[in-house]
């Protein structure tokens, strides 16, 4: 299995990869060797899963906010050798350099490849970045995804984007990510108040939460305006990245970095609303985790379209308009003026999440796909 980073990088793709590989190993369904950049600490080996850090440079993310690690030639050679010795190769996303090298090594060695595609088109504000990503998807992505033994998409929106120009060898499938309900679950009113007090939120003050990396595609420019225009609201930003809200100088904003899942769950439980104006992500894992904790989510129209079965439960607004922050501010003000509506929604979103998302079902389907691919070899 190949990803750009390990889970300690605190991204959704890496978290999903960990759940799949560790659960397959624990069940005895597969033995996985996981290659990822050495920019972050690798997980300790667990039954059925061995992690191999690859020597890499992460300058693109550090200075540009663009996650594109470059691996050393020796690391890429080691990865290629491991691919040739495997029964099946599982790649998460198609454009990262090590993933492309692994795909080439698999093609040369006639190894089957399963690709999980998490991300689609990202409408960067920089026109050059938009052009480069679109060209890469239509040239390189078209070939890599089109020749995979099986492609898996975590969102119907991402699947729909690539279906416009990719001719798949086998019909692609949509598999939603799961949720760990031992960690992410609703809390009672008393616990929520205690958590809010711990984070310095006064009684009666609305608490809005953002969780994710502080990068452009997450909508940080929209959130900056919202935090300024809603001074009576307490904002908590849980994450890290180059567009750090701590630098905004906005008094009602608090930033919490380096939170693991156990530390993030109480924030989900305590918040009145998760606000995520992101683009190009399919259906982010943080939305599922928030809903599992009973917290409604306000997302972009594109993100909501990634989970059509949640219609009526997933709050959404357009980002494809001039001054989107104005529309989002009006929607948030309306929601906060009707606290009973948000409170009623809490139990409904929690029930929906538990009935819809399960890591056991998700990993079971991946096990079937990987076994099929290995048999094809």
Secondary structure, 3 states (H helix, E strand, C coil): CECCCCHHHCCHHHHHHHHHHHHHHHHCCCCEEEEEECCCCCCCCECCEEEEEECEECHHHHHHCCCCCEECHHHHHHHHHHHHCCCEEEEECCCCHHHHHHHHHHHHHCCEEEEEECCCCCCCCCHHHHHHHHHHHHHHHHHHHHCCCEEEECCHHHHHHHHCCCCCCCCCEECCCCCCCCCCCCCCHHHHHHHHHHCCCCCCCCEEEEECCCCHHHCHHHHHHHHHHCCCCEEEEECCCCCCHHHCCCCCEEEECCCCHHHHHHHHHHCCEEEECCCCCCCCHHHHHHHHCCCCEEEEHHHHHCCHHHCCCCEEECCCCCCHHHHHHHHHHHHHCCHHHHHHHHHHHHHHHHHHCCHHHHHHHHHHHHHHHHHHC
